[in-house]
Amino acid sequence: MLRSGIALVCSVMLFVVSLSAQNLSRTEKKFIKSIEANNAEAIGFLEQVVNINSGSLNVAGVKKVGDVFGTAFENIGMKTTWIPMPEEMNRAGHLFAETNGKKGKKLLLIGHLDTVFEEDSPFQTFTKINDSIAHAPGGNDMKGGNVIILYALKALQEQGLLNDAQIIVAFTGDEESTGKPLTVSRKDLIDAAKRSDIALGFETSTGFNYATVARRGASGWKVEVTGKRAHSSGIFSENTGAGAIFEMSRILHRFYTDVKGEDLLTFNPGTLMGGTFVEYDDATSKGTVFGKSNVVAQKSEVRGGLRFISEEQKEGAREKMREIVANNLPMTSATVTFTDSYPAMGPKASNLELLKQLNVVSTDLGQGAVLAYDPGKRGAADTSFVADYVACLDGLGTMGRGAHTPEETVNLNTIEALTKRTALLIYRLINQ
């Protein structure tokens, strides 16, 4: 099983690493002190950007947050570029910041500017609960991770340690609702990966003791069923057949019994409608149904999501679903269609090697060992788009709770420690 395989590798790895952990050098201690000195400023910056609404569909708001971060990156000597998306995509664009050099590993640091909280959300403001915790829309997912990237690089720059390094910071503006087509919305991110050796993702942290070496991919699916509209007294007869809703029930039951079971493969029907007439608006995820209990349903539609750890697993599940959909009840027909969203980020050996290096960093900072987090418990993220091109490590952002809900919090007391971890990892990678 994949989970047990990762756990075994990590157990062996942590034993070896614990024997060879290094102490901090004089240079490393200097930029660690810079992070400590800048921590209050970092929290203030986080509050500033959280209080700018940047829901994925708030094009102006996403651009405004990008401008604030862009100015901050320019202030530490990085060249910034705003990459707009075509107007018809209804997405703002992406912020890239870059240093050009040839020393050490070439790094791609990934974040995103948008949140799930649109302009009409009642949850809009950064509010401290106490000295440690703040309610913050998008503060945990993932403006806090962006701030960690910024202030880690700021500390290194203050000590003159970014000279001759290639670092690309890529903050996408549509991670929470990816613009289509993907060939446009993720082209620049993939191009940056092709110029890099390593990608570090700063999505929500799962704690000091975990990082993400594998993430499942995400795919959408839709089943549409047509039956024969007739008086309900004729249901099951040769002329009327089963109707659309019975056929949809058969399909979903077979999905549950025949497709379910593989490790890390899940699929979920999110919306289900059936009746005489069915209308669904993909833009708003709302629909209407008309039907009567004495009329056999002629239409049924279900929309859902599929999560997978590899392209092979995804295609295998899709093929099983197609076979089930094709075996129709009397007087019904059905189709299933699929839409790609996020590819899978598999647990490559190079990802585990990065985890090993992070573990050394964490141990040297006195923050404890770092293990691979269960990929079955993580959602999809932008690192998945670059996983075929570079070694990847994710889950390096802020800690908190309730992401994507009006109860989202960010743990302010962990930002300094996580920024130290990030800066030390970057420093050691660009000096290899």
VOPAGU-2260 file (C-alpha; in pm, 1 decimal, decimal comma):
REM VOPAGU-2260
SITE   aa  ch    i         X         Y         Z
SITE  MET   A    0       0,0       0,0       0,0
SITE  LEU   A    1     122,6     350,5     -82,2
SITE  ARG   A    2      66,6     491,6     266,8
SITE  SER   A    3     264,2     215,0     437,4
SITE  GLY   A    4     541,8     245,4     178,0
SITE  ILE   A    5     585,5     615,7     249,3
SITE  ALA   A    6     582,0     551,4     623,1
SITE  LEU   A    7     854,3     285,7     596,1
SITE  VAL   A    8    1078,8     507,1     384,4
SITE  CYS   A    9    1032,4     797,0     625,6
SITE  SER   A   10    1109,0     586,2     932,7
SITE  VAL   A   11    1438,0     469,2     785,7
SITE  MET   A   12    1517,4     816,5     656,4
SITE  LEU   A   13    1457,0     988,6     990,0
SITE  PHE   A   14    1684,0     743,5    1170,6
SITE  VAL   A   15    1966,6     814,3     926,1
SITE  VAL   A   16    1910,6    1189,9     930,2
SITE  SER   A   17    1902,7    1206,7    1308,4
SITE  LEU   A   18    2257,6    1074,3    1310,6
SITE  SER   A   19    2385,6    1345,7    1076,4
SITE  ALA   A   20    2200,9    1662,5    1179,2
SITE  GLN   A   21    2414,6    1973,5    1152,6
SITE  ASN   A   22    2440,8    2277,5    1377,4
SITE  LEU   A   23    2357,5    2624,8    1249,2
SITE  SER   A   24    2648,0    2815,1    1095,6
SITE  ARG   A   25    2732,3    3174,2    1187,8
SITE  THR   A   26    2570,9    3296,7     864,6
SITE  GLU   A   27    2256,6    3097,0     932,0
SITE  LYS   A   28    2226,6    3241,5    1279,1
SITE  LYS   A   29    2238,3    3591,1    1131,0
SITE  PHE   A   30    1939,7    3551,3     902,4
SITE  ILE   A   31    1751,5    3367,4    1175,6
SITE  LYS   A   32    1790,6    3682,2    1386,7
SITE  SER   A   33    1661,1    3889,6    1094,4
SITE  ILE   A   34    1345,7    3677,2    1087,5
SITE  GLU   A   35    1295,3    3733,0    1458,4
SITE  ALA   A   36    1339,2    4108,2    1414,5
SITE  ASN   A   37    1091,0    4117,5    1124,0
SITE  ASN   A   38     822,5    3893,8    1272,5
SITE  ALA   A   39     591,9    4167,7    1401,4
SITE  GLU   A   40     614,7    4336,6    1061,5
SITE  ALA   A   41     528,9    4006,7     891,3
SITE  ILE   A   42     213,5    3964,7    1099,9
SITE  GLY   A   43     113,1    4322,8    1023,1
SITE  PHE   A   44     167,0    4256,8     652,7
SITE  LEU   A   45     -50,0    3945,3     677,8
SITE  GLU   A   46    -329,5    4148,7     833,9
SITE  GLN   A   47    -300,6    4404,4     552,5
SITE  VAL   A   48    -335,5    4151,4     270,0
SITE  VAL   A   49    -607,5    3949,8     443,7
SITE  ASN   A   50    -820,0    4263,2     469,5
SITE  ILE   A   51    -815,5    4297,8      89,4
SITE  ASN   A   52   -1082,8    4068,3     -48,6
SITE  SER   A   53    -938,6    3848,3    -319,4
SITE  GLY   A   54   -1200,4    3586,0    -393,6
SITE  SER   A   55   -1109,0    3406,5    -715,1
SITE  LEU   A   56   -1380,3    3589,2    -910,8
SITE  ASN   A   57   -1291,7    3930,9    -764,3
SITE  VAL   A   58   -1050,5    4017,8   -1043,2
SITE  ALA   A   59    -970,3    4364,8    -909,4
SITE  GLY   A   60    -917,7    4234,4    -555,2
SITE  VAL   A   61    -678,0    3960,2    -662,1
SITE  LYS   A   62    -480,3    4213,7    -865,6
SITE  LYS   A   63    -467,4    4451,5    -567,6
SITE  VAL   A   64    -323,3    4182,5    -340,0
SITE  GLY   A   65     -76,6    4099,8    -617,2
SITE  ASP   A   66      29,4    4465,5    -633,3
SITE  VAL   A   67      95,5    4475,5    -257,1
SITE  PHE   A   68     309,6    4162,3    -270,9
SITE  GLY   A   69     475,4    4282,3    -591,2
SITE  THR   A   70     592,5    4603,5    -425,3
SITE  ALA   A   71     724,8    4406,5    -128,9
SITE  PHE   A   72     925,0    4172,8    -355,0
SITE  GLU   A   73    1062,2    4467,3    -552,1
SITE  ASN   A   74    1176,1    4621,6    -223,0
SITE  ILE   A   75    1402,9    4322,0    -164,7
SITE  GLY   A   76    1552,2    4342,7    -512,6
SITE  MET   A   77    1339,0    4093,9    -704,0
SITE  LYS   A   78    1207,6    4158,1   -1053,2
SITE  THR   A   79     828,9    4123,8   -1065,1
SITE  THR   A   80     591,2    4049,3   -1350,6
SITE  TRP   A   81     211,6    4053,0   -1356,6
SITE  ILE   A   82      75,8    3796,8   -1602,4
SITE  PRO   A   83    -287,2    3878,8   -1689,2
SITE  MET   A   84    -535,8    3617,3   -1802,9
SITE  PRO   A   85    -765,2    3664,5   -2106,5
SITE  GLU   A   86   -1077,2    3864,0   -2014,3
SITE  GLU   A   87   -1312,1    3580,0   -2110,6
SITE  MET   A   88   -1156,9    3356,7   -1842,1
SITE  ASN   A   89   -1277,7    3593,3   -1565,5
SITE  ARG   A   90    -956,5    3544,6   -1368,4
SITE  ALA   A   91    -713,4    3818,1   -1264,4
SITE  GLY   A   92    -374,6    3666,8   -1345,2
SITE  HIS   A   93     -54,8    3570,3   -1165,3
SITE  LEU   A   94     231,1    3747,1    -986,7
SITE  PHE   A   95     584,7    3623,9   -1055,4
SITE  ALA   A   96     895,1    3756,9    -876,6
SITE  GLU   A   97    1242,8    3643,5    -970,9
SITE  THR   A   98    1613,0    3661,1    -902,1
SITE  ASN   A   99    1850,5    3553,2   -1176,8
SITE  GLY   A  100    2162,3    3356,6   -1098,2
SITE  LYS   A  101    2346,7    3031,0   -1148,0
SITE  LYS   A  102    2445,1    2918,1    -798,0
SITE  GLY   A  103    2300,6    2607,3    -635,4
SITE  LYS   A  104    1958,6    2458,9    -694,0
SITE  LYS   A  105    1709,8    2659,6    -899,5
SITE  LEU   A  106    1399,5    2708,2    -687,8
SITE  LEU   A  107    1032,2    2763,9    -765,0
SITE  LEU   A  108     829,9    2884,8    -464,4
SITE  ILE   A  109     454,6    2847,4    -513,3
SITE  GLY   A  110     166,4    3032,4    -350,2
SITE  HIS   A  111    -167,9    3178,6    -451,1
SITE  LEU   A  112    -332,0    3518,9    -411,5
SITE  ASP   A  113    -698,2    3419,6    -428,4
SITE  THR   A  114    -926,6    3284,4    -157,2
SITE  VAL   A  115   -1263,7    3106,7    -149,1
SITE  PHE   A  116   -1426,6    3412,6       7,7
SITE  GLU   A  117   -1587,1    3627,0    -262,7
SITE  GLU   A  118   -1699,6    3988,8    -228,5
SITE  ASP   A  119   -2042,8    3890,7     -97,4
SITE  SER   A  120   -1901,3    3676,1     184,0
SITE  PRO   A  121   -1981,1    3802,4     536,5
SITE  PHE   A  122   -1631,9    3685,7     644,3
SITE  GLN   A  123   -1398,8    3961,9     532,6
SITE  THR   A  124   -1178,1    4087,1     816,2
SITE  PHE   A  125    -863,7    3984,0    1004,5
SITE  THR   A  126    -962,1    3974,1    1373,2
SITE  LYS   A  127    -740,6    3864,3    1659,0
SITE  ILE   A  128    -902,9    3621,1    1899,3
SITE  ASN   A  129    -603,6    3637,5    2130,8
SITE  ASP   A  130    -227,0    3686,3    2103,7
SITE  SER   A  131    -189,8    3352,0    1926,5
SITE  ILE   A  132    -491,7    3309,1    1698,8
SITE  ALA   A  133    -669,6    3529,8    1446,6
SITE  HIS   A  134    -979,2    3474,8    1239,0
SITE  ALA   A  135    -861,0    3551,4     887,4
SITE  PRO   A  136   -1038,7    3483,5     555,2
SITE  GLY   A  137    -769,0    3321,7     345,7
SITE  GLY   A  138    -507,0    3386,2     612,7
SITE  ASN   A  139    -433,2    3018,7     648,2
SITE  ASP   A  140    -516,3    2921,2     287,7
SITE  MET   A  141    -297,5    3077,9     184,0
SITE  LYS   A  142    -191,6    3437,2     233,5
SITE  GLY   A  143       2,6    3326,9     540,7
SITE  GLY   A  144     211,6    3093,4     325,3
SITE  ASN   A  145     282,0    3381,0      86,4
SITE  VAL   A  146     400,3    3593,1     378,8
SITE  ILE   A  147     633,6    3314,5     490,7
SITE  ILE   A  148     791,9    3310,2     143,9
SITE  LEU   A  149     829,8    3688,8     139,6
SITE  TYR   A  150     985,2    3723,0     484,2
SITE  ALA   A  151    1214,7    3422,6     444,0
SITE  LEU   A  152    1354,7    3581,2     126,9
SITE  LYS   A  153    1366,5    3922,5     293,4
SITE  ALA   A  154    1583,8    3785,3     574,5
SITE  LEU   A  155    1820,3    3622,0     325,1
SITE  GLN   A  156    1837,0    3937,9     117,0
SITE  GLU   A  157    1918,4    4151,6     421,8
SITE  GLN   A  158    2226,5    3936,8     472,6
SITE  GLY   A  159    2324,2    3950,9     103,9
SITE  LEU   A  160    2256,8    3580,0      56,5
SITE  LEU   A  161    2044,0    3584,9    -258,6
SITE  ASN   A  162    2325,7    3694,0    -487,2
SITE  ASP   A  163    2367,3    3469,9    -791,8
SITE  ALA   A  164    2072,7    3244,8    -698,8
SITE  GLN   A  165    1781,7    3162,9    -927,7
SITE  ILE   A  166    1457,4    3184,8    -733,3
SITE  ILE   A  167    1115,9    3218,2    -896,6
SITE  VAL   A  168     819,2    3306,5    -677,7
SITE  ALA   A  169     490,6    3217,2    -848,2
SITE  PHE   A  170     167,2    3339,0    -687,0
SITE  THR   A  171    -128,1    3223,9    -897,7
SITE  GLY   A  172    -451,6    3420,8    -888,2
SITE  ASP   A  173    -695,6    3134,9    -939,2
SITE  GLU   A  174    -589,4    2833,5    -736,2
SITE  GLU   A  175    -922,5    2805,2    -557,5
SITE  SER   A  176   -1116,9    2814,9    -886,4
SITE  THR   A  177    -876,8    2738,4   -1166,6
SITE  GLY   A  178    -924,8    2929,0   -1490,4
SITE  LYS   A  179   -1000,7    2727,2   -1801,3
SITE  PRO   A  180    -841,0    2619,3   -2022,9
SITE  LEU   A  181    -558,2    2487,4   -1806,6
SITE  THR   A  182    -323,3    2518,9   -2102,4
SITE  VAL   A  183    -354,1    2895,7   -2055,0
SITE  SER   A  184    -398,1    2935,8   -1679,2
SITE  ARG   A  185    -106,2    2706,7   -1584,6
SITE  LYS   A  186     126,9    2762,9   -1880,5
SITE  ASP   A  187     348,1    3017,7   -1702,3
SITE  LEU   A  188     374,5    2805,0   -1388,2
SITE  ILE   A  189     478,9    2500,5   -1589,8
SITE  ASP   A  190     726,4    2707,4   -1792,5
SITE  ALA   A  191     882,4    2827,9   -1467,0
SITE  ALA   A  192     911,4    2467,9   -1345,9
SITE  LYS   A  193    1097,3    2374,3   -1663,0
SITE  ARG   A  194    1361,3    2633,4   -1567,5
SITE  SER   A  195    1384,7    2504,3   -1209,0
SITE  ASP   A  196    1518,2    2206,3   -1014,7
SITE  ILE   A  197    1291,1    2211,0    -710,0
SITE  ALA   A  198     940,6    2337,2    -631,0
SITE  LEU   A  199     836,1    2424,6    -277,1
SITE  GLY   A  200     464,3    2474,0    -214,4
SITE  PHE   A  201     335,4    2683,3      74,3
SITE  GLU   A  202     -19,4    2560,1     105,4
SITE  THR   A  203    -153,0    2513,6     458,4
SITE  SER   A  204      86,5    2337,1     692,9
SITE  THR   A  205     -25,8    2019,4     864,1
SITE  GLY   A  206     204,7    2088,6    1158,1
SITE  PHE   A  207     571,0    2104,1    1241,1
SITE  ASN   A  208     605,6    1729,8    1209,8
SITE  TYR   A  209     465,8    1682,0     858,3
SITE  ALA   A  210     523,1    1791,9     499,5
SITE  THR   A  211     359,3    1682,3     176,5
SITE  VAL   A  212     550,1    1460,5     -68,7
SITE  ALA   A  213     240,3    1342,6    -257,9
SITE  ARG   A  214     -98,4    1491,9    -336,7
SITE  ARG   A  215    -393,9    1337,8    -510,5
SITE  GLY   A  216    -516,1    1476,7    -839,1
SITE  ALA   A  217    -869,5    1602,1    -896,4
SITE  SER   A  218   -1107,3    1539,8   -1184,2
SITE  GLY   A  219   -1471,7    1624,9   -1241,8
SITE  TRP   A  220   -1734,8    1388,7   -1378,6
SITE  LYS   A  221   -2095,3    1417,5   -1494,7
SITE  VAL   A  222   -2350,3    1146,9   -1567,9
SITE  GLU   A  223   -2656,5    1233,1   -1776,3
SITE  VAL   A  224   -2945,2     989,0   -1805,4
SITE  THR   A  225   -3245,1     997,1   -2036,2
SITE  GLY   A  226   -3558,9     789,4   -1983,6
SITE  LYS   A  227   -3900,5     770,7   -2149,4
SITE  ARG   A  228   -4148,2    1027,8   -2022,7
SITE  ALA   A  229   -4478,7     853,1   -1951,0
SITE  HIS   A  230   -4758,4     810,8   -1696,6
SITE  SER   A  231   -4625,7     649,2   -1382,0
SITE  SER   A  232   -4874,4     362,6   -1411,0
SITE  GLY   A  233   -4659,9     227,5   -1692,2
SITE  ILE   A  234   -4333,0     215,6   -1499,3
SITE  PHE   A  235   -4141,9    -112,3   -1552,7
SITE  SER   A  236   -4353,7    -203,4   -1856,5
SITE  GLU   A  237   -4195,3    -297,0   -2185,9
SITE  ASN   A  238   -4301,5      30,6   -2346,4
SITE  THR   A  239   -4202,0     261,6   -2057,4
SITE  GLY   A  240   -3902,5      96,3   -1896,8
SITE  ALA   A  241   -3731,6     207,4   -1577,8
SITE  GLY   A  242   -3715,6     585,5   -1609,2
SITE  ALA   A  243   -3418,5     815,8   -1564,2
SITE  ILE   A  244   -3407,3     821,3   -1185,1
SITE  PHE   A  245   -3403,1     444,3   -1141,8
SITE  GLU   A  246   -3127,1     422,9   -1401,8
SITE  MET   A  247   -2924,9     691,3   -1222,5
SITE  SER   A  248   -2973,7     505,2    -894,4
SITE  ARG   A  249   -2839,6     188,6   -1055,1
SITE  ILE   A  250   -2534,5     371,6   -1186,8
SITE  LEU   A  251   -2447,6     535,6    -855,2
SITE  HIS   A  252   -2494,3     209,7    -664,9
SITE  ARG   A  253   -2262,7      28,2    -906,8
SITE  PHE   A  254   -2005,4     306,8    -874,2
SITE  TYR   A  255   -2016,5     253,3    -498,8
SITE  THR   A  256   -1989,1    -125,4    -511,6
SITE  ASP   A  257   -1764,0    -178,5    -814,9
SITE  VAL   A  258   -1533,7     123,8    -840,8
SITE  LYS   A  259   -1475,4     195,8    -470,7
SITE  GLY   A  260   -1191,0      24,2    -287,7
SITE  GLU   A  261    -850,1     119,6    -427,7
SITE  ASP   A  262    -612,6     292,0    -186,6
SITE  LEU   A  263    -628,9     671,7    -227,7
SITE  LEU   A  264    -904,9     654,8    -490,5
SITE  THR   A  265   -1223,0     839,9    -394,8
SITE  PHE   A  266   -1516,5     980,5    -588,2
SITE  ASN   A  267   -1808,8    1184,0    -466,7
SITE  PRO   A  268   -2143,3    1275,3    -626,5
SITE  GLY   A  269   -2190,0    1638,1    -526,2
SITE  THR   A  270   -2521,9    1726,0    -691,5
SITE  LEU   A  271   -2807,3    1505,6    -810,2
SITE  MET   A  272   -3120,6    1614,5    -997,0
SITE  GLY   A  273   -3397,8    1425,3   -1173,7
SITE  GLY   A  274   -3745,4    1481,1   -1309,1
SITE  THR   A  275   -3933,5    1578,2   -1621,6
SITE  PHE   A  276   -3715,2    1881,1   -1688,4
SITE  VAL   A  277   -3370,6    1955,6   -1540,7
SITE  GLU   A  278   -3167,6    2276,1   -1571,8
SITE  TYR   A  279   -2827,5    2336,5   -1412,2
SITE  ASP   A  280   -2604,7    2646,4   -1415,8
SITE  ASP   A  281   -2237,5    2546,8   -1395,8
SITE  ALA   A  282   -2129,5    2904,2   -1317,8
SITE  THR   A  283   -2336,9    2924,1    -998,8
SITE  SER   A  284   -2363,7    2551,6    -917,0
SITE  LYS   A  285   -2741,3    2591,5    -889,1
SITE  GLY   A  286   -3020,8    2409,5   -1066,9
SITE  THR   A  287   -3396,1    2369,2   -1102,1
SITE  VAL   A  288   -3610,2    2059,5   -1144,8
SITE  PHE   A  289   -3970,1    2010,1   -1254,9
SITE  GLY   A  290   -4145,4    1678,3   -1216,7
SITE  LYS   A  291   -4449,8    1502,7   -1070,3
SITE  SER   A  292   -4492,2    1184,4    -873,6
SITE  ASN   A  293   -4726,8    1046,0   -1138,6
SITE  VAL   A  294   -4485,8    1105,9   -1429,4
SITE  VAL   A  295   -4189,4     880,9   -1510,0
SITE  ALA   A  296   -3873,6    1095,3   -1500,7
SITE  GLN   A  297   -3714,5    1156,2   -1838,1
SITE  LYS   A  298   -3396,5    1333,6   -1720,7
SITE  SER   A  299   -3144,0    1287,8   -1441,2
SITE  GLU   A  300   -2803,0    1444,7   -1392,4
SITE  VAL   A  301   -2530,4    1400,9   -1132,7
SITE  ARG   A  302   -2204,1    1590,3   -1098,4
SITE  GLY   A  303   -1912,2    1482,5    -886,0
SITE  GLY   A  304   -1541,1    1475,8    -821,7
SITE  LEU   A  305   -1275,3    1205,5    -851,0
SITE  ARG   A  306    -948,8    1196,3    -651,4
SITE  PHE   A  307    -654,1     979,3    -752,8
SITE  ILE   A  308    -282,5     932,4    -681,5
SITE  SER   A  309    -170,4     856,5   -1038,3
SITE  GLU   A  310    -282,8     894,7   -1397,0
SITE  GLU   A  311    -307,9     515,4   -1420,4
SITE  GLN   A  312    -545,1     503,9   -1123,7
SITE  LYS   A  313    -753,8     787,0   -1270,3
SITE  GLU   A  314    -787,9     618,8   -1609,5
SITE  GLY   A  315    -866,8     282,9   -1450,7
SITE  ALA   A  316   -1150,6     434,2   -1248,5
SITE  ARG   A  317   -1285,4     620,5   -1549,9
SITE  GLU   A  318   -1294,2     303,3   -1757,8
SITE  LYS   A  319   -1490,7     118,1   -1488,0
SITE  MET   A  320   -1736,4     408,2   -1468,9
SITE  ARG   A  321   -1783,6     406,7   -1847,1
SITE  GLU   A  322   -1859,4      33,6   -1844,9
SITE  ILE   A  323   -2120,5      75,5   -1572,1
SITE  VAL   A  324   -2287,3     369,0   -1744,6
SITE  ALA   A  325   -2314,1     178,9   -2073,4
SITE  ASN   A  326   -2514,2    -114,3   -1928,5
SITE  ASN   A  327   -2854,8      57,0   -1920,6
SITE  LEU   A  328   -3189,8     -39,9   -1775,1
SITE  PRO   A  329   -3482,1     -78,3   -2022,3
SITE  MET   A  330   -3578,2     228,9   -2226,1
SITE  THR   A  331   -3296,7     443,8   -2080,5
SITE  SER   A  332   -2963,6     572,2   -2206,0
SITE  ALA   A  333   -2675,3     735,0   -2022,4
SITE  THR   A  334   -2344,3     910,0   -2082,6
SITE  VAL   A  335   -2053,9     997,7   -1855,3
SITE  THR   A  336   -1808,0    1278,9   -1925,0
SITE  PHE   A  337   -1491,4    1381,7   -1743,4
SITE  THR   A  338   -1308,0    1711,8   -1695,0
SITE  ASP   A  339    -946,0    1734,0   -1581,5
SITE  SER   A  340    -857,1    1980,4   -1307,7
SITE  TYR   A  341    -542,9    1891,4   -1110,8
SITE  PRO   A  342    -298,2    1612,8   -1199,6
SITE  ALA   A  343    -164,1    1387,3    -927,0
SITE  MET   A  344     165,2    1457,3    -750,6
SITE  GLY   A  345     313,5    1114,6    -690,9
SITE  PRO   A  346     559,7    1032,3    -409,3
SITE  LYS   A  347     877,5    1036,0    -619,5
SITE  ALA   A  348    1216,1     948,7    -470,5
SITE  SER   A  349    1330,8    1307,2    -531,7
SITE  ASN   A  350    1039,5    1434,7    -320,5
SITE  LEU   A  351    1141,9    1206,4     -36,3
SITE  GLU   A  352    1499,2    1333,7     -68,9
SITE  LEU   A  353    1368,9    1689,4     -25,5
SITE  LEU   A  354    1179,0    1576,3     282,9
SITE  LYS   A  355    1502,8    1435,6     416,9
SITE  GLN   A  356    1669,1    1775,1     375,1
SITE  LEU   A  357    1377,3    1953,5     540,6
SITE  ASN   A  358    1403,7    1711,5     828,9
SITE  VAL   A  359    1767,4    1809,2     882,1
SITE  VAL   A  360    1668,5    2177,1     875,1
SITE  SER   A  361    1389,6    2122,8    1125,4
SITE  THR   A  362    1611,6    1918,3    1354,1
SITE  ASP   A  363    1884,8    2181,5    1344,7
SITE  LEU   A  364    1630,6    2447,1    1444,6
SITE  GLY   A  365    1508,8    2233,0    1732,7
SITE  GLN   A  366    1164,1    2196,3    1573,8
SITE  GLY   A  367    1162,3    1816,8    1565,3
SITE  ALA   A  368    1152,0    1553,3    1293,1
SITE  VAL   A  369     937,6    1589,2     979,8
SITE  LEU   A  370     740,3    1299,1     828,2
SITE  ALA   A  371     548,6    1256,7     503,7
SITE  TYR   A  372     183,4    1349,4     544,0
SITE  ASP   A  373     -85,0    1105,5     429,2
SITE  PRO   A  374    -175,8    1211,4      71,2
SITE  GLY   A  375    -529,1    1085,4     127,9
SITE  LYS   A  376    -586,4    1374,1     369,0
SITE  ARG   A  377    -473,1    1655,9     139,6
SITE  GLY   A  378    -655,0    1831,6    -139,3
SITE  ALA   A  379    -515,9    1921,1    -478,2
SITE  ALA   A  380    -281,6    2218,4    -525,1
SITE  ASP   A  381     -69,5    2400,2    -781,5
SITE  THR   A  382     241,2    2193,6    -705,1
SITE  SER   A  383      68,5    1906,8    -884,0
SITE  PHE   A  384      98,4    2090,4   -1216,0
SITE  VAL   A  385     478,5    2097,1   -1191,4
SITE  ALA   A  386     539,3    1757,0   -1030,9
SITE  ASP   A  387     642,5    1596,2   -1360,6
SITE  TYR   A  388     923,0    1848,3   -1409,6
SITE  VAL   A  389    1083,3    1903,8   -1067,6
SITE  ALA   A  390    1122,4    1754,7    -722,2
SITE  CYS   A  391     837,4    1884,1    -503,7
SITE  LEU   A  392     762,8    1944,4    -138,3
SITE  ASP   A  393     440,8    2107,7     -19,6
SITE  GLY   A  394     249,5    2192,3     296,2
SITE  LEU   A  395     513,3    2443,9     409,7
SITE  GLY   A  396     274,8    2732,1     483,8
SITE  THR   A  397     104,7    2861,3     794,3
SITE  MET   A  398     -77,3    2658,2    1053,6
SITE  GLY   A  399    -442,0    2712,3    1140,1
SITE  ARG   A  400    -787,5    2560,9    1132,9
SITE  GLY   A  401   -1112,8    2579,4     942,9
SITE  ALA   A  402    -978,0    2665,6     596,7
SITE  HIS   A  403   -1255,5    2736,4     342,9
SITE  THR   A  404   -1505,7    2808,5     622,8
SITE  PRO   A  405   -1615,3    3126,3     805,7
SITE  GLU   A  406   -1424,6    2990,7    1104,6
SITE  GLU   A  407   -1084,3    2994,5     932,3
SITE  THR   A  408    -800,5    3083,3    1168,2
SITE  VAL   A  409    -427,3    3135,7    1141,4
SITE  ASN   A  410    -185,2    3057,0    1423,3
SITE  LEU   A  411      26,2    3371,2    1456,1
SITE  ASN   A  412     271,1    3213,6    1700,9
SITE  THR   A  413     396,7    2965,4    1440,5
SITE  ILE   A  414     474,6    3212,6    1161,6
SITE  GLU   A  415     821,0    3301,6    1290,6
SITE  ALA   A  416     926,7    2939,0    1334,6
SITE  LEU   A  417     794,8    2834,7     993,4
SITE  THR   A  418     966,2    3130,4     827,9
SITE  LYS   A  419    1295,1    3024,8     988,8
SITE  ARG   A  420    1247,6    2673,8     855,3
SITE  THR   A  421    1177,0    2805,8     506,4
SITE  ALA   A  422    1472,2    3044,9     500,1
SITE  LEU   A  423    1714,5    2779,7     620,7
SITE  LEU   A  424    1591,2    2527,2     364,9
SITE  ILE   A  425    1619,1    2781,7      82,3
SITE  TYR   A  426    1965,8    2888,4     192,8
SITE  ARG   A  427    2098,3    2536,1     201,2
SITE  LEU   A  428    1942,1    2444,6    -133,0
SITE  ILE   A  429    2086,7    2746,2    -316,0
SITE  ASN   A  430    2428,8    2670,1    -170,9
SITE  GLN   A  431    2443,3    2305,5    -273,0
